[in-house]
């Protein structure tokens, strides 16, 4: 089934209770998930999607609440702000074209896929994926956000894990075209690069990590 959580109301997880989403949980126009007293949990299962949309800020905040995501979190628009421990597990997907504020207790172990084929996801603060994480980029044009995916980080990016790229049907990057897929105030570390040769589009993508960006240069 579907949970429709709208407006400025709060969904509370009281004193040690747990809430599990196994289907479709939609939060619009600033609804919040709140812990209260005790160590409550919110679990997004592998088959589930948690969607935040609307122009307002959705908060995951309060009490002893902890969050585990094994499915999909879609920051479709607006802002999703997290100030509680949140584990984004391997195999899970975080996507969307809004703004994600992960706080300091966010463990990025799964896939980050900016946009919704394609799009730009804004990331507030430090981006620090773990070794199991993936940054998945779709390329369908030359402009970031409308043509290809981009992750725009407002702080430092400590690159780790894998970077994968897929050229979408109907588009072939020109030879020498440079696509900026990540921006940050500074970039340290590096990715393992996979999936950067597309035999259908007859193009190879050469990755480069600069002081403030990660780019892909096309060769065909």
Secondary structure as the mmCIF struct_conf table of DSSP 4:
data_model
#
loop_
_struct_conf.conf_type_id
_struct_conf.id
_struct_conf.beg_label_comp_id
_struct_conf.beg_label_asym_id
_struct_conf.beg_label_seq_id
_struct_conf.end_label_comp_id
_struct_conf.end_label_asym_id
_struct_conf.end_label_seq_id
STRN STRN1 UNK A 2 UNK A 6
TURN_TY1_P TURN_TY1_P1 UNK A 7 UNK A 8
STRN STRN2 UNK A 10 UNK A 13
TURN_TY1_P TURN_TY1_P2 UNK A 15 UNK A 16
STRN STRN3 UNK A 18 UNK A 21
BEND BEND1 UNK A 22 UNK A 23
STRN STRN4 UNK A 24 UNK A 28
TURN_TY1_P TURN_TY1_P3 UNK A 29 UNK A 30
STRN STRN5 UNK A 32 UNK A 35
BEND BEND2 UNK A 37 UNK A 38
STRN STRN6 UNK A 41 UNK A 44
TURN_TY1_P TURN_TY1_P4 UNK A 46 UNK A 47
STRN STRN7 UNK A 49 UNK A 53
BEND BEND3 UNK A 54 UNK A 56
STRN STRN8 UNK A 57 UNK A 61
BEND BEND4 UNK A 62 UNK A 62
TURN_TY1_P TURN_TY1_P5 UNK A 63 UNK A 64
STRN STRN9 UNK A 66 UNK A 69
BEND BEND5 UNK A 70 UNK A 71
STRN STRN10 UNK A 72 UNK A 75
BEND BEND6 UNK A 77 UNK A 78
STRN STRN11 UNK A 79 UNK A 82
BEND BEND7 UNK A 84 UNK A 84
STRN STRN12 UNK A 86 UNK A 88
TURN_TY1_P TURN_TY1_P6 UNK A 90 UNK A 91
STRN STRN13 UNK A 93 UNK A 96
BEND BEND8 UNK A 97 UNK A 98
STRN STRN14 UNK A 99 UNK A 101
TURN_TY1_P TURN_TY1_P7 UNK A 103 UNK A 104
BEND BEND9 UNK A 105 UNK A 105
STRN STRN15 UNK A 106 UNK A 108
BEND BEND10 UNK A 110 UNK A 110
STRN STRN16 UNK A 111 UNK A 114
STRN STRN17 UNK A 115 UNK A 115
BEND BEND11 UNK A 116 UNK A 118
STRN STRN18 UNK A 120 UNK A 124
BEND BEND12 UNK A 125 UNK A 125
STRN STRN19 UNK A 127 UNK A 127
TURN_TY1_P TURN_TY1_P8 UNK A 131 UNK A 132
STRN STRN20 UNK A 134 UNK A 139
BEND BEND13 UNK A 140 UNK A 143
STRN STRN21 UNK A 144 UNK A 144
TURN_TY1_P TURN_TY1_P9 UNK A 145 UNK A 147
STRN STRN22 UNK A 148 UNK A 148
STRN STRN23 UNK A 150 UNK A 153
BEND BEND14 UNK A 154 UNK A 155
STRN STRN24 UNK A 156 UNK A 159
BEND BEND15 UNK A 161 UNK A 161
STRN STRN25 UNK A 162 UNK A 167
HELX_LH_PP_P HELX_LH_PP_P1 UNK A 168 UNK A 168
TURN_TY1_P TURN_TY1_P10 UNK A 169 UNK A 170
HELX_LH_PP_P HELX_LH_PP_P2 UNK A 173 UNK A 174
TURN_TY1_P TURN_TY1_P11 UNK A 175 UNK A 176
STRN STRN26 UNK A 178 UNK A 183
BEND BEND16 UNK A 185 UNK A 185
STRN STRN27 UNK A 186 UNK A 189
HELX_LH_PP_P HELX_LH_PP_P3 UNK A 191 UNK A 191
STRN STRN28 UNK A 192 UNK A 194
BEND BEND17 UNK A 195 UNK A 195
STRN STRN29 UNK A 197 UNK A 198
TURN_TY1_P TURN_TY1_P12 UNK A 199 UNK A 202
STRN STRN30 UNK A 203 UNK A 209
BEND BEND18 UNK A 211 UNK A 212
STRN STRN31 UNK A 213 UNK A 219
#
